[in-house]
Amino acid sequence: MYDFLLSPAERELKQQVRKFVREEISSDFLRKMDKDEIVYPREFVEKLAALNLRGIRFPKKYGGREMSWVAEVAATEEISCLGCALGCAFVMPSIVGEALNMFGTEEQKQKYLKPYIQGKLVAAEALTEPRGGSDFFGAMTRAEQRGDHFILNGMKRFVVGAEGADFFLVYCRTNFDEKAHKYQRLSLFIVERGPGVETEYLYGLLGCRGGGTGRLVFRDVKVPKENLVGELHGGALCFHQMMIPERLTSAAGTLGVWAALDLAVRYSNRRRTFGKEIRKYQAVSFKVADSITQLDAARALTYMAARAVDENYPNVRRLVSEAKRFATEAAWDIVNNSMQIMGGIGYTDVYPIERALRDMRLGMIWTGTTEIMNLLIQHEYYNQVLDPSYDRRQMEDDASNPDASERCFTDEDMLKVFEGKGIR
């Protein structure tokens, strides 16, 4: 990101991550991940922890840096040129850590959050179910209380870190009253890998390989009541809070498409046809112009959303949803433009553009699809504009011929017309 928008501390962090990306992660490591020769990048996690690059936003007493969301977005943009799986491994402490830091007990923070940030433990989030998808509150995984513990049964899929994680954050149904409101059905638990917890299947993925993404099955897993995060039946509150880091890190992660665009720009400056570099053809250079404009717009919206979270801005959920939707769609356009600029060689494994394209396709699906983001965006904006306290000038009063009879009728207006009473 442009340094003038960052504080000195944020700029320093960005440069540290940039150096880490350039010097600490080998191309051979990335190739092995893409071939699924590495199931989970634990070595990468340990390197991050050694440089105190995990838990950037969390308190220092748990090993974090107590920095801003803007700082985390800046770091994520730099790290994500390494690909989707390593970007996900980098941001997962922000997601899991959000729940533990916001809703966990001090004992939970000492036992799980602190060693997690220190790289001694790896964690994963278990949200999606085979029959659920976006219907999160229809979860069927159950946790039944039996005295001082719960018995957990069910299944979660698309768990990044299903293979590799030491513990999981798992949402389970704990309120079995059929009339219970959907926001009062679920609870959140810390579930350690152990008896009854199985990684039953690892997915073959189009991209984002090497992150241990799989399906978890829980069979009569005994979970102590001390591992309940937040209140019993209070999982909805945890979920809504965690959607901020889920979606903001998704937006920030796809900004890593800058690497693909940089590659295409360098290639277009070397590749010659008909006696000149292809960058000198508008068909190529205009794709570059379109792409960098989209990238800068995605950066602006993502960093604005990060600042909004830092400032606890009222419309933060809408802005985060906008950032997630726009940045992921922009990244898809940019990586396609980059491949088009490079032509046929971009479709081969001679260059990693094809890997970037496979990675970027996931952005519009995970942590809430583009369609779910649209649902949230319009809902929040309608609520804002139609709120009686909304105090901005109303443009409809400025019409050249404000004929009230031609305004949008309400049902009450129509009744008045039929009754011969006119309308207001």
C-alpha positions as CSV (number, residue, x, y, z in Angstrom):
1,M,0.0,0.0,0.0
2,Y,1.0,3.6,-0.4
3,D,3.2,4.6,2.5
4,F,1.7,8.0,3.1
5,L,-1.5,6.3,4.3
6,L,0.4,4.3,6.9
7,S,1.9,5.3,10.2
8,P,5.6,4.8,10.8
9,A,5.0,1.6,12.8
10,E,2.7,0.3,10.0
11,R,5.3,1.1,7.4
12,E,8.0,-0.7,9.4
13,L,5.8,-3.8,9.7
14,K,5.0,-3.8,5.9
15,Q,8.8,-3.6,5.1
16,Q,9.5,-6.4,7.6
17,V,6.9,-8.7,5.9
18,R,8.1,-7.7,2.4
19,K,11.7,-8.7,3.4
20,F,10.3,-12.0,4.9
21,V,8.5,-12.8,1.7
22,R,11.5,-12.0,-0.5
23,E,14.2,-13.8,1.6
24,E,12.6,-16.6,3.8
25,I,10.2,-18.5,1.5
26,S,11.8,-20.4,-1.4
27,S,10.2,-21.0,-4.8
28,D,10.8,-24.8,-4.2
29,F,8.6,-24.6,-1.1
30,L,5.7,-23.0,-3.0
31,R,6.1,-25.6,-5.8
32,K,5.9,-28.4,-3.3
33,M,2.7,-26.9,-1.8
34,D,1.0,-26.6,-5.2
35,K,1.8,-30.3,-5.8
36,D,0.3,-31.2,-2.5
37,E,3.7,-32.6,-1.4
38,I,3.3,-30.4,1.7
39,V,0.1,-31.2,3.5
40,Y,0.3,-28.3,5.9
41,P,2.9,-25.5,6.0
42,R,4.0,-25.8,9.7
43,E,7.5,-24.6,8.8
44,F,6.0,-21.4,7.5
45,V,4.0,-20.9,10.7
46,E,7.1,-21.4,12.8
47,K,9.1,-18.8,10.7
48,L,6.3,-16.3,11.2
49,A,6.2,-16.8,14.9
50,A,10.0,-16.4,15.2
51,L,9.6,-12.9,13.8
52,N,6.5,-12.1,15.9
53,L,4.4,-11.9,12.8
54,R,1.3,-13.8,14.2
55,G,-1.4,-12.1,16.2
56,I,-0.5,-8.6,15.0
57,R,-3.7,-7.0,16.5
58,F,-3.7,-8.8,19.8
59,P,-2.4,-7.8,23.2
60,K,1.4,-8.1,23.8
61,K,0.8,-10.2,27.0
62,Y,-0.4,-13.0,24.7
63,G,2.4,-12.5,22.2
64,G,0.8,-10.1,19.8
65,R,1.9,-6.6,18.7
66,E,-1.2,-4.6,19.7
67,M,-1.3,-3.0,16.2
68,S,-4.2,-1.8,14.0
69,W,-6.3,-3.5,11.4
70,V,-4.7,-1.2,8.8
71,A,-1.3,-2.8,9.9
72,E,-2.7,-6.3,9.5
73,V,-4.1,-5.5,6.0
74,A,-0.7,-4.0,4.9
75,A,1.1,-7.2,6.1
76,T,-1.5,-9.4,4.5
77,E,-1.2,-7.7,1.1
78,E,2.5,-8.3,1.2
79,I,2.3,-12.0,2.3
80,S,-0.4,-13.0,-0.1
81,C,1.8,-12.8,-3.2
82,L,3.0,-16.3,-1.9
83,G,-0.4,-17.7,-2.7
84,C,-3.8,-18.5,-1.2
85,A,-2.7,-21.3,1.2
86,L,0.1,-19.4,2.8
87,G,-2.0,-16.2,3.0
88,C,-4.7,-18.2,4.8
89,A,-2.1,-19.7,7.2
90,F,-0.9,-16.1,7.9
91,V,-4.4,-14.7,8.6
92,M,-5.9,-17.6,10.5
93,P,-4.6,-16.3,13.9
94,S,-6.6,-13.1,13.2
95,I,-9.8,-15.1,12.7
96,V,-9.5,-17.8,15.5
97,G,-7.7,-15.2,17.7
98,E,-10.6,-12.8,17.4
99,A,-13.0,-15.3,19.1
100,L,-10.5,-16.2,21.8
101,N,-9.5,-12.6,22.5
102,M,-13.0,-11.2,22.4
103,F,-15.0,-13.9,24.1
104,G,-12.5,-16.3,25.7
105,T,-11.7,-16.6,29.4
106,E,-8.3,-15.7,30.7
107,E,-7.6,-19.4,31.2
108,Q,-8.5,-20.0,27.5
109,K,-6.3,-17.2,26.4
110,Q,-3.3,-18.5,28.3
111,K,-3.9,-22.1,27.3
112,Y,-4.7,-21.6,23.6
113,L,-4.3,-18.0,22.3
114,K,-0.8,-17.3,23.7
115,P,0.8,-20.6,22.4
116,Y,-1.1,-20.1,19.1
117,I,0.4,-16.7,18.5
118,Q,3.8,-18.1,19.6
119,G,3.6,-20.7,16.9
120,K,3.5,-23.6,19.3
121,L,0.0,-24.5,18.3
122,V,-1.9,-24.4,15.1
123,A,-5.7,-23.8,15.0
124,A,-8.5,-24.0,12.4
125,E,-12.1,-22.8,12.2
126,A,-14.9,-25.3,11.6
127,L,-17.9,-23.6,10.2
128,T,-19.4,-25.1,7.1
129,E,-21.4,-28.3,7.0
130,P,-22.3,-30.6,4.1
131,R,-25.9,-29.6,4.2
132,G,-25.4,-26.0,5.3
133,G,-23.2,-23.8,3.2
134,S,-24.4,-20.3,3.6
135,D,-27.2,-21.5,5.9
136,F,-24.8,-21.3,8.8
137,F,-27.5,-21.2,11.6
138,G,-29.0,-24.4,10.3
139,A,-25.9,-26.3,11.6
140,M,-26.6,-29.9,12.6
141,T,-23.4,-30.7,14.5
142,R,-24.6,-31.2,18.1
143,A,-23.1,-30.7,21.5
144,E,-25.1,-32.2,24.3
145,Q,-24.3,-31.3,27.9
146,R,-23.5,-34.1,30.3
147,G,-22.6,-32.7,33.7
148,D,-19.2,-31.1,33.5
149,H,-18.7,-31.8,29.8
150,F,-20.4,-31.8,26.4
151,I,-20.6,-34.7,23.9
152,L,-20.0,-33.5,20.4
153,N,-21.2,-35.3,17.2
154,G,-21.3,-34.1,13.7
155,M,-19.3,-33.1,10.6
156,K,-17.7,-30.0,9.2
157,R,-16.2,-29.5,5.8
158,F,-13.9,-27.1,3.9
159,V,-11.8,-26.7,7.1
160,V,-8.5,-25.1,6.2
161,G,-6.1,-26.9,8.5
162,A,-8.2,-30.0,9.0
163,E,-4.9,-31.7,8.6
164,G,-2.3,-29.9,10.6
165,A,-4.3,-28.1,13.3
166,D,-3.9,-28.9,17.0
167,F,-7.3,-27.5,18.0
168,F,-10.5,-26.3,16.3
169,L,-13.1,-23.7,16.9
170,V,-16.3,-25.6,16.3
171,Y,-19.9,-24.2,16.1
172,C,-22.4,-26.7,17.4
173,R,-26.1,-26.7,18.1
174,T,-26.8,-26.7,21.8
175,N,-30.4,-25.4,22.0
176,F,-32.7,-28.2,20.7
177,D,-35.9,-26.3,21.2
178,E,-37.6,-26.3,17.8
179,K,-39.0,-22.8,18.5
180,A,-35.6,-21.4,19.5
181,H,-34.6,-18.3,17.4
182,K,-31.8,-19.1,15.0
183,Y,-29.5,-16.7,16.9
184,Q,-30.0,-18.7,20.1
185,R,-29.3,-22.2,18.8
186,L,-25.6,-22.5,18.5
187,S,-22.5,-22.4,20.8
188,L,-18.8,-22.2,20.1
189,F,-16.3,-24.7,21.4
190,I,-12.6,-25.2,21.5
191,V,-12.1,-28.8,20.4
192,E,-8.6,-30.4,20.7
193,R,-7.5,-33.0,18.2
194,G,-7.9,-36.3,20.0
195,P,-10.1,-39.3,20.3
196,G,-13.2,-39.0,18.2
197,V,-11.8,-36.2,16.0
198,E,-11.0,-37.4,12.6
199,T,-9.8,-35.8,9.4
200,E,-11.8,-38.1,7.2
201,Y,-11.1,-36.6,3.8
202,L,-8.6,-34.1,2.2
203,Y,-10.0,-32.3,-0.8
204,G,-8.3,-32.1,-4.1
205,L,-8.5,-28.4,-4.8
206,L,-8.2,-26.3,-8.0
207,G,-5.9,-23.9,-6.1
208,C,-5.1,-23.0,-2.5
209,R,-3.2,-26.2,-2.2
210,G,-1.0,-27.3,0.7
211,G,-3.2,-25.9,3.5
212,G,-4.6,-29.2,4.7
213,T,-8.2,-28.5,3.7
214,G,-10.5,-31.3,4.5
215,R,-13.6,-32.7,6.2
216,L,-13.7,-33.2,9.9
217,V,-15.9,-35.8,11.6
218,F,-16.7,-35.7,15.4
219,R,-17.9,-38.9,17.0
220,D,-18.8,-38.8,20.7
221,V,-16.0,-36.2,21.4
222,K,-15.8,-35.3,25.0
223,V,-15.3,-31.5,25.4
224,P,-15.0,-30.0,28.9
225,K,-17.4,-27.2,29.7
226,E,-14.3,-25.0,30.3
227,N,-13.9,-25.1,26.5
228,L,-17.1,-23.2,25.8
229,V,-16.2,-19.9,24.2
230,G,-18.6,-17.1,25.3
231,E,-22.1,-17.9,26.6
232,L,-24.0,-21.1,26.1
233,H,-26.3,-20.7,23.0
234,G,-24.3,-17.5,22.4
235,G,-22.5,-18.7,19.2
236,A,-24.3,-16.1,17.0
237,L,-22.5,-13.2,18.8
238,C,-19.1,-14.9,18.2
239,F,-20.0,-15.7,14.6
240,H,-21.0,-12.1,13.8
241,Q,-17.8,-10.7,15.3
242,M,-15.6,-13.3,13.5
243,M,-17.1,-12.4,10.2
244,I,-15.2,-9.1,10.3
245,P,-11.7,-10.7,10.2
246,E,-13.0,-13.5,8.0
247,R,-14.0,-11.1,5.2
248,L,-11.5,-8.3,5.7
249,T,-8.6,-10.7,5.5
250,S,-10.2,-12.2,2.4
251,A,-10.3,-8.8,0.8
252,A,-6.7,-8.1,1.9
253,G,-5.5,-11.5,0.7
254,T,-6.7,-11.0,-2.8
255,L,-4.7,-7.7,-3.0
256,G,-1.7,-10.1,-3.4
257,V,-2.7,-10.3,-7.1
258,W,-0.3,-7.4,-7.5
259,A,2.4,-10.0,-8.0
260,A,0.6,-11.4,-11.1
261,L,0.2,-8.0,-12.5
262,D,3.8,-7.1,-11.9
263,L,4.8,-10.3,-13.7
264,A,2.6,-9.4,-16.7
265,V,4.0,-5.9,-16.8
266,R,7.6,-7.1,-16.8
267,Y,6.8,-9.7,-19.5
268,S,5.1,-7.1,-21.7
269,N,8.2,-4.9,-21.5
270,R,10.4,-7.8,-22.8
271,R,8.2,-9.6,-25.3
272,R,8.4,-8.2,-28.8
273,T,6.1,-8.7,-31.8
274,F,6.1,-7.0,-35.2
275,G,9.3,-5.2,-34.2
276,K,8.3,-3.6,-30.8
277,E,7.6,-4.5,-27.2
278,I,4.0,-5.6,-26.8
279,R,3.5,-3.0,-24.0
280,K,3.4,-0.4,-26.9
281,Y,0.1,-1.9,-28.2
282,Q,-3.0,-0.4,-26.7
283,A,-4.6,-3.8,-26.5
284,V,-2.0,-4.6,-23.9
285,S,-1.2,-1.3,-22.2
286,F,-4.9,-0.5,-21.7
287,K,-5.4,-3.9,-19.9
288,V,-2.6,-2.8,-17.6
289,A,-4.2,0.5,-17.0
290,D,-7.6,-1.1,-16.3
291,S,-6.0,-3.6,-13.9
292,I,-3.9,-1.2,-11.8
293,T,-6.9,1.1,-11.5
294,Q,-9.0,-1.8,-10.3
295,L,-6.2,-2.8,-7.9
296,D,-5.9,0.7,-6.4
297,A,-9.7,0.9,-6.0
298,A,-9.7,-2.4,-4.2
299,R,-6.9,-1.3,-2.0
300,A,-8.6,2.0,-1.2
301,L,-11.9,0.2,-0.2
302,T,-10.1,-2.5,1.8
303,Y,-7.9,0.0,3.7
304,M,-10.9,2.2,4.3
305,A,-12.8,-0.7,5.7
306,A,-9.8,-1.6,8.0
307,R,-9.7,2.0,9.2
308,A,-13.5,1.8,9.9
309,V,-13.0,-1.2,12.1
310,D,-10.2,0.5,13.9
311,E,-12.5,3.5,14.6
312,N,-15.5,1.3,15.4
313,Y,-17.5,3.1,12.6
314,P,-21.3,2.4,12.7
315,N,-21.5,1.0,9.1
316,V,-18.4,-1.2,9.4
317,R,-20.2,-4.4,8.4
318,R,-21.4,-2.9,5.1
319,L,-17.9,-1.6,4.3
320,V,-16.2,-4.9,5.1
321,S,-18.7,-6.7,2.9
322,E,-18.1,-4.2,0.1
323,A,-14.4,-4.6,0.4
324,K,-14.6,-8.4,0.3
325,R,-16.9,-8.4,-2.7
326,F,-15.1,-5.7,-4.7
327,A,-11.5,-6.8,-4.0
328,T,-12.2,-10.5,-4.8
329,E,-14.0,-9.7,-8.0
330,A,-11.3,-7.1,-9.0
331,A,-8.6,-9.7,-8.3
332,W,-10.3,-12.2,-10.6
333,D,-10.4,-9.6,-13.4
334,I,-6.8,-8.6,-12.8
335,V,-5.4,-12.1,-12.9
336,N,-7.3,-12.9,-16.1
337,N,-6.0,-9.7,-17.7
338,S,-2.5,-10.7,-16.6
339,M,-2.8,-14.1,-18.3
340,Q,-4.3,-12.5,-21.4
341,I,-1.3,-10.1,-21.6
342,M,1.1,-13.0,-21.5
343,G,-0.8,-15.0,-24.0
344,G,-0.3,-18.8,-24.4
345,I,2.8,-18.9,-22.2
346,G,0.6,-17.7,-19.3
347,Y,-1.5,-20.8,-19.6
348,T,1.5,-23.1,-19.0
349,D,3.4,-23.8,-15.8
350,V,6.4,-22.0,-17.2
351,Y,5.1,-19.0,-15.3
352,P,3.0,-19.1,-12.0
353,I,0.2,-17.0,-13.5
354,E,-1.9,-20.1,-13.9
355,R,-1.4,-20.9,-10.2
356,A,-2.4,-17.3,-9.3
357,L,-5.6,-17.7,-11.4
358,R,-6.5,-21.0,-9.7
359,D,-6.0,-19.3,-6.3
360,M,-7.9,-16.2,-7.0
361,R,-11.1,-18.0,-8.1
362,L,-11.7,-19.1,-4.5
363,G,-12.0,-15.5,-3.3
364,M,-15.5,-15.0,-4.6
365,I,-16.7,-18.2,-2.8
366,W,-15.2,-18.5,0.6
367,T,-16.0,-16.6,3.8
368,G,-19.4,-15.7,2.1
369,T,-20.0,-15.7,-1.6
370,T,-20.3,-12.5,-3.7
371,E,-24.1,-13.1,-3.6
372,I,-24.1,-13.2,0.2
373,M,-22.1,-10.0,0.3
374,N,-24.6,-8.3,-1.9
375,L,-27.4,-9.4,0.4
376,L,-25.6,-7.9,3.4
377,I,-24.6,-4.7,1.6
378,Q,-28.1,-3.8,0.4
379,H,-29.6,-4.7,3.7
380,E,-27.3,-2.4,5.7
381,Y,-27.7,0.4,3.2
382,Y,-31.5,0.3,3.2
383,N,-31.4,0.3,7.0
384,Q,-29.2,3.4,6.9
385,V,-31.1,5.5,4.4
386,L,-34.6,4.6,5.8
387,D,-33.7,5.2,9.4
388,P,-35.8,8.2,10.7
389,S,-32.6,9.7,12.1
390,Y,-30.9,9.9,8.7
391,D,-30.3,13.6,8.4
392,R,-28.9,14.2,4.9
393,R,-30.6,16.3,2.3
394,Q,-33.4,14.4,0.4
395,M,-33.0,14.9,-3.4
396,E,-36.6,14.2,-4.2
397,D,-37.5,17.7,-2.8
398,D,-35.4,19.3,-5.6
399,A,-37.6,18.1,-8.5
400,S,-38.4,20.7,-11.2
401,N,-42.1,19.8,-11.0
402,P,-42.7,18.1,-7.7
403,D,-46.2,16.8,-8.5
404,A,-47.2,14.8,-5.4
405,S,-49.7,12.8,-7.4
406,E,-46.9,11.2,-9.4
407,R,-44.8,10.3,-6.4
408,C,-44.4,6.6,-5.4
409,F,-47.7,5.7,-3.7
410,T,-48.0,3.8,-0.5
411,D,-50.9,1.5,0.2
412,E,-52.4,4.3,2.4
413,D,-52.1,6.8,-0.5
414,M,-54.0,4.5,-2.8
415,L,-56.8,4.0,-0.3
416,K,-57.1,7.8,0.1
417,V,-57.4,8.2,-3.7
418,F,-60.1,5.5,-3.9
419,E,-62.0,7.2,-1.0
420,G,-61.8,10.5,-2.8
421,K,-59.7,12.1,0.0
422,G,-56.7,12.9,-2.2
423,I,-53.2,12.3,-1.0
424,R,-50.8,14.2,1.2
